Amino acid sequence: MGIISWIIIGALAGWIGSKVTGNDKEMGGWLNIIVGIVGGFLGGLIMNLIGGEGITGFNVWSFLVATGGAILLLLIVNAFSGGGSKNRS
């Protein structure tokens, strides 16, 4: 996958992950891209560890893996930082 594909999938996965975890107000476009790309690596690693296919290219499966990884990453960050919309006034 090329860098443009990583940016597109990363942006979408990071944005959806931030919506699901309640971090959308604190995150801009660049942070969504970074979270989505790191989430893609995390999701791909987890899928490979359990015997599945990780990121396979510019397709729906890779997008779902990246989105799942982004959600997991943001949940971990929220657990350690007390973030998310639930803990804010």
Secondary structure, 3 states (H helix, E strand, C coil): CCHHHHHHHHHHHHHHHHHHHCCCCCCCHHHHHHHHHHHHHHHHHHHHHCCCCCCCCCCHHHHHHHHHHHHHHHHHHHHHHCCCHHHCC
